[in-house]
């Protein structure tokens, strides 16, 4: 992949991407793909990084209700984004953030999702990336073509420019020399320069994890949800290897001298068929009774699993998850205050990610509206409707039963109960309540 120095030199801009962040993103990506530097044929991955990212994505979206309102065209286009949200959220959690870049093709809005290792931020304002370079590479024959797509917003006059440049090289790791888009059939219709007026925001949205960047505090990029647990994840993988070795090394066996077995034509002892793995033979000449002894040591599984469980609990704490998410829930303390504190930690983390996601979705709605008007596909402005559940902190079924009992006891109106359950107004809730006919037709 091309480097930030190559992009800076080609476009004459300063890329905001430090070596510390590049190394961190590379490490997060390796962890997410379960191929960390310490993973090999002996120390296999427990897949904790991908599991943590997927669990956060599930918690964030489990009870969400997200849709675009007030415009039918954008509402239909937005459904594609909604179906991809679980994957988008999972990757953002793993890699610290992700860029979603909508584009128009044949009257429909499609999405490009770009991970931090595949874009270069150039400028940012008020925690928003306002300029960035998005490279794309294609291999045709012996040549590798690289397209640099430079998006830039001028906040002073709300002018948005998209600049494209094409380069030809013999390697993916270099730009090579500038060339024409006509050499690449897929890019033949690409414009070198496009100017869009009256854009108040960038035409790409950055979904960022809401945590302080401890890798490079001056960098606008986010950090992974498991950045504070990288060493603990390594310890968990290593400790799991010890557990596997404990079972393998403690496997029952029978040690015996070869002279207690019959020999085959090659002079090798004939072991019981189907039980060859159990016997370990020794070519030792005995003067008396042949030697045979059973090897069956005690397995230290309890202490080893307790150690792993403690490591998993530290990972949960450092990642902002409740105890029992990764660790054994049977070992979690059961006092009411401890359970509440543990759930509160997870709820706080998930709520922060939800707020960040909602901010990005509002940005995307703005982009949808901008493109719909620019290409005259719609004239009205769509608005984002976004509600989040609270099942991380509360048991939804228990809360349902509590409120239902209040309705039965006359302490809560049916309208308020239905409005809570369906996330709607009380006026809308009244429409769900069936009309009761008068007894005997009004008599």
N, C-alpha and C positions, 0 to 999 in steps of 0.2 A: 504494500500500500504506500502511496505517496506521503511525504512528510509535510509538516506545517511550514518548514523552511522553504520547500519547493513552491507551495501555494503562495506564500508571502512574496517570493521573488517573482513569480509569474504575474501576479495581479497588482503588485506594488502596495500591498496592505500589510498591516501587522496582525497576525493571528493570535488570539488570546488563548493559547494552549501551551501550558508548561510541560516540561518533561515529567514532573511529578504526577500530573493528571493523566498524561498518556500512559505512564507505567501503571497507575492505579486502575484505569479503565481496562487495560490489558489483563490485569490480575482479576478484576471482577468478572470479565468475560470468560476467562479460563475457569473460574470457580463455577460460574453459571452453567457452563458446558460440562461440568464434572471432570475437568482435566487440569487440575492445579499442578504446579511444578512438583509437588511431593507425591502425586498419584502415579503409581506404576503397577506392575504385575503383582507386587506384594502389598503395598498400601493402596487399596481400592477406595474409591470415593463413596461416602454415604449419601451423596447427592443432597446435602443439607442446603447449599446455596440456592439451588433451583427450587427446593421444597419451600424454603423461607419466602422466596419471591412469589411463588404460586399461592402460598397461604395468604400473604398480604393482599394479593390481587383478589382472592376469594372474599376475604373479610371486607375489603373496600367496596366491592360490587354486589355482595350477596343479597342485600335488600334494597338496592338502588332502583330508582325509577327515573330514567333519563330520556328525554325526547325534545325535539324542536317543535315549538308551537307557533301559531299565527301565520304559517305559510306552508301550504301543502307540498310544493316542490321541494323546499329545503327539508321538510320533515321526512320525505321519502329518501332524499340523498343522505340524511343524517343516520338513517337506519343501518347503512353500511358501516359507519363509524361505530355505532353502538355494538354491532356484532363482533367487532375487532377489539373492543375495549379490554376484555380480559387479557389478551396477549400483549396489547400495548402497555397496560398497567404492570403486568408481570415483568416485561423487559425494562420498563422505567425503574421499577423497584430494584432490579438486579444491577443496572448500570448507572444509576443515579439520575437518569432522566432520558427523555426521548423526544425527538422532533417529529411532529405530524404536519405534513405539507400537502394541503389539498391542491388539486389541479383539475382543469376542465378538459374533457374529451368527448366529442359527439353529444354535447348537451348534458353530460352527466359529470358529477363531481366524484373524483377518485382520490385516493390517499397514498402518499408515500410516507412510510415510517422510517426514520433515520436514527440509528443508535449513535452514541457519542464518539465511537471510533471511526465514524463515517461522515463527519462534518467538522467544519472549522469555524468557530465563532470569531467574529471580527470586532464587533462593537456591541455594547449593551447599555441600557438606560433603565433605571428604576426596576432592577431585577428582571428585566426583559431583554433577551437577545434581539437586537435590531438589525444586525448585519451578519451574514454568515455565508460560507462557501460550501457547496454541496458537490463533491466529485462523483463522477460515474465512469466506469471503465468497461470497455468491450474489447474482446480479442478477435481479430479478423486475420486469419492466416498466421503469419509470423509477427504481425504488428499488434501492439496494444494501444488502443485509443482511449484518451482520458478527456472527459468533458468537465470543465469547471463552471458551475452555475453559481454566480455571485449575486445574492439578494441583498439589497441595501435600501434602508428607509431613511429619508431626510426629514426629521421631526419638525424642522423649521417651516418647510413649505408643503409637508405631507406628500412629497413626491417619492414614488417607489420605483426603483430601477432593477432590472434583471439583466445581467451581463453574462454571455456565454462565450467560452473559448475552448478550442479543440487542440489537442496535442497528440503527436504520434511518437511511439517509442517501441523498443524491442523488449522492454521489461515492464512489469506492473509496478515496479519500485521506483520508476523515474517518469518524469513528464516527457522528456525528449524535446522535439521541436514542434513549433506551432504548425497547424495544417488547416485545411478547409473542411467544413462539415460535409461537403459533397463526397468525401472519401468514405463516409460511414452512411450506408443506406438508411439506418434507423434514425439518423440525425440530419438527414438531408434538408428537411424543412425548418430546421432550428434557426431562430433569429439571433443575431449577434447581440442586439441591444433592444430592450423593451422598456418603455416608460409608462407608468400608471399613475394617474393623478388622484388626489383626494383620498389617500390611504392613511388613516390615523394609526394603524398598527402594522407590524410585519405580516406578510401573507404566509407565515408559518407559525405554528404554536409550539412552545417548548414546555413540556410537562416535566417539572423538576421536583425531586424529592425534597421535602421541607425540613432539611437538616443543615446545620452549619457545616461548611466545607473545611474539614480538619486536614485534608491533604494539601490544599492550596487555598488559603483563606481569601485571596484576592481574585480567585477565579469564579466566573458566574455559573459554572456547571455544578450540578448536584453530585452527591455521593451515594453510593449503594446502601441499601438498608442493612447489609451485613458487613459494612466497612469496619465497624468496631468489634467484629467477631471473627476476623480472618484467621488470627492465630488460634483461636478456640476451635474453629472448624478443622484446622490442621491437626490439632490435638485429638479431636474426635475421630478423624480418619485413622490416625496412628494408633489410638487406643482400640479401635475396632479391629485393627490388624492383630493386636495382642490377644484379643478375645478369640479370634479365629485360630490363632496359633495355639492357644491354650487347649482348644477342643481337638485340634489336629495332633498336637504333641501328646495329648492324654488319651489318644485312641487306644482301645484295648488291643493287646497283641500277645502272642505266645513266642517266647524265645526258646529255641531248642537247637541242639547239635544235629548235624545232618545224619548221623549214624542211626537215628531212630526212625528214618524214613527209608522206603525202597528207592532205588536209583533207576533212572531211565537209561536208554542206550547211550546217551551222551555223558553219563556219569553225574547227572544232576538229580537232586532229591525230588521225588514226586510228592507234591503237597496235595492236601484234600481239595477236590474239585469244588470251585466256587468259594473257597475259603483261603485262597492264596494270600490275600491281603492281610489276613490275621497272623500269619506265621512269619517269623524272622529267623532264618537259619544261620548257623555259624559253622564254618569248616574247622572244627576243633576235634582232635583225636582224644577220646576219653579212655581211661584205663579201667574204670569201674562202671557204675550205672550211668547211662546216657543222661545228659543234662536237659531239663525242660522246666520252664517257669513262666507263669502268667504275669504280664505287665499290665496293670490296671490302676494307675495313680488317681488320687482324688482331684476332681476338677474344681478350680477356684472361681467358678462362674459368678457367685453372689457378689464377691468383692469387686470383681472386674466390671460387672454390669452396674453396680452402684457407682463406680468411678465414672463410667460413661454417662450415666444419668446426671451426675453432678456437672459434667462438662456441658451437656445439653441444656441444663437449667441456666448456666452462665451465658450460653449463646442466646437463649430466650430473653434474658435480662438485658444483654447488650444490644439486642435487635429491637427491643420494645415489644416483645410478645409475652403473653400470659404464660405462666408455668403450666406445663401439661400439653402445650402445643406440639413440642417436639419430644419432650421427656415423658417418662411414664406418669400418667395422671394419677395412678394409685399411690405414688410416693409424695404427692403434693400435700402440704399441711392443710388441714381442713377447717381452721378457725375462720369465722365469718370475716374478720378484719383482713386476714391474709388473702383470702379469696377475692375480696373487694379490691384490695390494693393491686393484686396481680391483674385482674380484669381491667382495672382503671388504666394501668400502664398500656395494655394493648389497645384500649378504647382511645386513649389520647393519641397514640401513634397513628392509628387508622383514621381518626378524625382529621388529623393534620394532612395526611395524604389525600383524603377526600376533598378538603378545601383547596389544595393545590390542583387536583384534577378538575374541580369545578371551575377554577380560574382559567385553566387551559381550555376547557370546553366552551366557556364564554368567548374566549379568543377565537376558537374555531368557528363558532356561530357567526362572529363578525366577518371572518373570511368567507364563509358560505354566502352571507348576505352581499358582500362586496362583489364576488364573482357572479352571483345571480343577477345583480343589477348591471354589472359591466357588460355581460353577454346577453342582457335582456331576456333572461329566463324567468325572472320574477320581479315584481315591483315592491312587494311588501317586505317588511323586516321581520324575520323570525326571531323568537326569543327562546332562551334555554329554560326548560323546566327540569329541575334536578332535586330529588329528595333522597335522603339516606336513612337507612334503618339504624337501630341501636342494639341489635342482637348481640354485639360483641360484649356489651356491658350488661344487658338485660336478657332474660329468657323470654322470647316473644310469646311462647305458648302460655307461660305463667302470667305474663302481663295481660294477655287476652282474657284469661279466666278471672283475674282480679277485676278488670273493668266490666266484664259481663256480670259478675256478681253485684257490682255497684249499680248497674242498670236495673237488675232484678230487684234490688233493694230500694230503688227510687232515688239513689244518690247521684246518678249521672244520667243525662238525657241520651236518648237513642241517637240523636243527631251528632252529639259530641263523640260518642263511641264509634259510629260509622266513619266520621270524619278522620278520627285517629287511625282507624284500620285501613282505610283506602287512601289516606293522604290527600284529602280533598276538603273543600269548604263545607260549613254546616248547611249552606243552601243546597249544595250539590248532594250532600248526604241525605237530605230530606227526600230526595227523589228515589232513594234506594228503599225507603221504608214503605212496605205495602199498605195500601189503604184498607181499613177495616170497615166492612159493610155493617150498617145498623142491624140490630137484632130483628128478625122476622120482617126484613125489608122496611124498616123504619117504624114499625109498630111500637 
